[in-house]
Amino acid sequence: MLSIIEKTTGILLIGILVFNLSQRKHIKHGEKKRFASLFLSFYILSLFASIKIIERFLLPELSFPIFLLICTLPVVIYRKKLFLFKTNCSSCRKRLPIKHILYHDGNKCEACNDTEK
């Protein structure tokens, strides 16, 4: 079971880090989302490291939920700063384009941003 989780977390970690590198072009208006994706990649890395610790020290596989709880606790505490990727405008509930969802900190469509200014 741990080998499946290990392979999945490895692929997911690489994907999130590549996504984080693509966010560098939009650093002027997407710094919070870039930090959130970096923190999520750190979470995935900690899960990967906990699997390696279990394998290296020959711990029982039942110790993985304990590591999972320890790794997930900061994510639960800082969830409002981490899960910023909203799909709808916070004002008018209009669907946001994918570039806006991934790269802009504000979760408002262009029409709502223009009326706010």
Sequence and secondary structure as in RCSB ss.txt:
>XXXX:A:sequence
MLSIIEKTTGILLIGILVFNLSQRKHIKHGEKKRFASLFLSFYILSLFASIKIIERFLLPELSFPIFLLICTLPV
VIYRKKLFLFKTNCSSCRKRLPIKHILYHDGNKCEACNDTEK
>XXXX:A:secstr
 HHHHHHHHHHHHHHHHHHHHHGGGGTTT HHHHHHHHHHHHHHHHHHHHHHHHHHTT  GGGHHHHHHHHHHHH
HHTHHHH    SB TTT  B  HHHHHH S  S HHHHHHH 
